[in-house]
Amino acid sequence: MELQDTIFGAIRQVMPADARMDIHPSLSTFYVSVAWPLNDEPERPNKMSKTISIHVSHEAAQDFANASEPRRSQVHNRVERYLRTRLAAFDPKNDTPRHAPPPVERWDITTQTLFD
């Protein structure tokens, strides 16, 4: 399984069911942006949560590509655990005006996240 599929699968399992997820590839790695409807203001039914921008470091992508299959097979569970921990401390609410995009919070996935 490729790293992008592994990360995206873990994100899908952890985030709310109605979350919108977009993968943004770059030359050597990628990031995923995630947001979901808050449903906390009746007059703004489409108000979105803060956006979480999950960045995979270039080093992590390379280390995953060079890892043995037994080490690769553990990555999904490690990423899922990392995301659950971060999500538990995350406050998705925001006071952004209607015309402005929600704030973005960056979460980094490094080699340490994947393997240590």
N, C-alpha and C positions, 0 to 999 in steps of 0.2 A: 504494500500500500504506500502511496506517496504521502509526503508530509502534508501537503495542502488538503488532501482528503481526510487525513487523520485529524488535523486541527479543526477543519470544518465540521466533521462528525462530532467531535467533543463539544464544540460550541453549540451545535444543534441540540445536543442532549442536555446542556446546562441552562441555556437561556430560555426565557418564556416562550411558549408555543407560538405566540403571535409576533415574535421578533422578526425584524427584517434584517437580513444579512447580505452584505455585498463583499465579494472578494476583489481586491485590488492588486493585481500582479505587477511586479517590477522586474528588472533584469535578473536579479539573483535571489529574490525572495518575494514576499507578499504580505499584505495585511488585510484584515477583515473588519469592516465596520458593522456594528450591531446597535439597533435601537428598536423600541417597541412603543405602541400606544399606551399612554399613561391612564387614560380614562379617569382623571382626577378633577376635571373641570367640565361640568355639563355644557357650558357655552363654548368649549373648545374640544369637541369629541375626537379630533385628529391630532391633538397635541402629543408630541413624541417625547420619549425619555431622553436623558442625556445620551449622547452617542459614545459607545465604547469602541475604541480603535485598537484592535489586537494586532500588534506588530511581531512578526517572526524575524529574528535577527539573521543576517547573512551567515554568521558563524553557525547558528543553530541549524539552518537549512543544510549547510555543508556537512556538519557533523552527523545529521540524520542520514544523509545520502551515503556516508561512509560507514555507518554503523552496521553491525551484524544483525541478522534477522531477529535473534532473541532480544536484543536491546531495542530494536524498532518496535517490537510487539508490545512493549511496556509503555510506549510513548502516549498512546491514547489515554490510558488510565492516569498517567502523570499530568497530562494537560487538563483532563477533566477535573482532577482534584485541585489543581492550581486555579482554574476558572471558578469552581464552586467557592473556594476560599475568598477570591477577589469579589465575587458577586455578593457574598454574604455581607461584606463591608461596604458595598456600593449603594449610594442613594440615587436612584434614577430621576428623582423629581428635579424640576428647575423652574425658575421664574422668568424664563425668556419671553419677551414680547412676541406677539403673533408673527411679525414680519422678520424676526431674526432666527437663525438656525440655533438649535440647542447646543449647549457646550459639549466639548469632546474631552473624554478622559482616555489617556493612552495606557494600555497594558502591554508589557513587553514579554515575549516568549524567547528565552535564551537557551543556550546549551544546558545551563544548570536546570532550567525548568524541565527540559526533556529527559535528562539523564542522571543528574546527581541526586 
